[in-house]
Amino acid sequence: MKREHYQEIVDREIEKAMVSMFPHGAGQTNHTRVQHWLDVIAKRAFQQGRAWALMGLMTSEDVAEHFGVSKRRANALIKHRHERFAVGMQFGNSWLVHRDELSDLAPDDKYRARET
């Protein structure tokens, strides 16, 4: 799923809170209602953020396929970028990155597989 989908879910929760607290578009509300709705929105944002993070994880095999390089080269790329820029993370003997970090991993053309 796209990032916008997760943001839309949070935005809908915010809109629901605003309509509940201000049914006529303006007015006053009390501390308890605001605190309740802020708690609801924070929980929804956390859930959606966690879902986005998990759904966007890629293994070094996925990265290798995406860039057309070997798994060994993908591991080396991720390890190097991790050491220099904190991109990705090591999980056991494997490397994981998020789709958002792919632009930071793009290998030089000299490392891409040659097409014949």
Secondary structure as GFF3:
##gff-version 3
##sequence-region A 1 116
A	DSSP	alpha_helix	3	21	.	.	.	ID=ss1
A	DSSP	alpha_helix	31	55	.	.	.	ID=ss2
A	DSSP	beta_strand	57	59	.	.	.	ID=ss3
A	DSSP	alpha_helix	60	67	.	.	.	ID=ss4
A	DSSP	alpha_helix	71	85	.	.	.	ID=ss5
A	DSSP	beta_strand	89	91	.	.	.	ID=ss6
A	DSSP	beta_strand	94	98	.	.	.	ID=ss7
A	DSSP	three_ten_helix	99	104	.	.	.	ID=ss8
A	DSSP	three_ten_helix	109	111	.	.	.	ID=ss9
###
